[in-house]
Amino acid sequence: MHWGPQMDKSTQKTMFSSKTGNWATPQDFFDKLNWRFGPFTLDPCASTHNTKCANFFTESENGLEKDWEGFTCFVNPPYGRGIDKWIEKGYNEAKKSHTKVVMLIPARTDTKYWHNYVMNASEIHFVKGRLKFGDSENPAPFPSAVVVFDGGNELWRVEGINR
Ligand SMILES: C[S@@+](CC[C@H](N)C(=O)[O-])C[C@H]1O[C@@H](n2cnc3c(N)ncnc32)[C@H](O)[C@@H]1O
């Protein structure tokens, strides 16, 4: 766990690579989510260059193996193979006390993880239009959703959210 100030904006480089699945969250969209669902206190999948929170876990620390209890987590996981593990982790961590997990993920509604975990979220917000991740000029080739795991098993809100 890193405790300390975030890098300032000028030194903070957003990372964008569709090959690695590291689609950095657009800052203005993060700010909106942070206002609505945060304040976020942990970014469990990040690097020192792209973390959205002062507390974060890197790949070498492996946020999947860490305890997220007590945090309001913002999770934009790597989008490659293995994204299901992050969604399962978010679902399970949110059952812990005082723990909320908000995930920005591709809206792949046909996957097993969508039906096993996302359909048991508290809220799903489908993003209208396509996000531009990282420094990309182009919109993502997939739709996105913001999924809120808040401990319960009942989906009580499904709606759209503007970028
Ligand atoms: C989609 S990027 C998100 C970056 C940033 N948190 C954001 O929202 O813009 C995913 C990040 O997760 C990191 N990562 C990959 N595997 C990880 C792991 N097992 N534990 C923690 N971080 C990991 C990658 O290095 C990358 O920085």
The ligand as an SDF file (V2000), in Angstrom:
LIG
                    3D

 27 29  0  0  0  0  0  0  0  0999 V2000
   -6.8800    0.1250  -16.7710 C   0  0  0  0  0  0  0  0  0  0  0  0
   -5.4040    0.5910  -15.9170 S   0  0  0  0  0  0  0  0  0  0  0  0
   -6.1130    1.6660  -14.7210 C   0  0  0  0  0  0  0  0  0  0  0  0
   -5.1700    2.7170  -14.2540 C   0  0  0  0  0  0  0  0  0  0  0  0
   -5.7590    3.7250  -13.2930 C   0  0  0  0  0  0  0  0  0  0  0  0
   -6.1360    3.0910  -12.0580 N   0  0  0  0  0  0  0  0  0  0  0  0
   -6.9340    4.4170  -13.9120 C   0  0  0  0  0  0  0  0  0  0  0  0
   -8.0710    4.2120  -13.4880 O   0  0  0  0  0  0  0  0  0  0  0  0
   -6.7240    5.1900  -14.8440 O   0  0  0  0  0  0  0  0  0  0  0  0
   -5.0590   -0.8860  -14.9860 C   0  0  0  0  0  0  0  0  0  0  0  0
   -3.8140   -0.7970  -14.1210 C   0  0  0  0  0  0  0  0  0  0  0  0
   -3.7350   -1.9830  -13.3300 O   0  0  0  0  0  0  0  0  0  0  0  0
   -2.3760   -2.3290  -13.1840 C   0  0  0  0  0  0  0  0  0  0  0  0
   -2.3460   -3.7430  -12.8080 N   0  0  0  0  0  0  0  0  0  0  0  0
   -2.3220   -4.8330  -13.6060 C   0  0  0  0  0  0  0  0  0  0  0  0
   -2.3650   -5.9490  -12.8620 N   0  0  0  0  0  0  0  0  0  0  0  0
   -2.4170   -5.5620  -11.5650 C   0  0  0  0  0  0  0  0  0  0  0  0
   -2.4630   -6.2570  -10.3320 C   0  0  0  0  0  0  0  0  0  0  0  0
   -2.4690   -7.5840  -10.2790 N   0  0  0  0  0  0  0  0  0  0  0  0
   -2.5070   -5.5200   -9.1800 N   0  0  0  0  0  0  0  0  0  0  0  0
   -2.5160   -4.1720   -9.2110 C   0  0  0  0  0  0  0  0  0  0  0  0
   -2.4520   -3.4620  -10.3760 N   0  0  0  0  0  0  0  0  0  0  0  0
   -2.4150   -4.1500  -11.5250 C   0  0  0  0  0  0  0  0  0  0  0  0
   -1.7570   -1.9980  -14.5230 C   0  0  0  0  0  0  0  0  0  0  0  0
   -0.3740   -1.8100  -14.4000 O   0  0  0  0  0  0  0  0  0  0  0  0
   -2.4900   -0.6970  -14.8660 C   0  0  0  0  0  0  0  0  0  0  0  0
   -1.7740    0.4000  -14.3780 O   0  0  0  0  0  0  0  0  0  0  0  0
  1  2  1  0
  2  3  1  0
  2 10  1  0
  3  4  1  0
  4  5  1  0
  5  6  1  0
  5  7  1  0
  7  8  2  0
  7  9  1  0
 10 11  1  0
 11 12  1  0
 11 26  1  0
 12 13  1  0
 13 14  1  0
 13 24  1  0
 14 15  1  0
 14 23  1  0
 15 16  2  0
 16 17  1  0
 17 18  1  0
 17 23  2  0
 18 19  1  0
 18 20  2  0
 20 21  1  0
 21 22  2  0
 22 23  1  0
 24 25  1  0
 24 26  1  0
 26 27  1  0
M  CHG  2   2   1   9  -1
M  END
$$$$
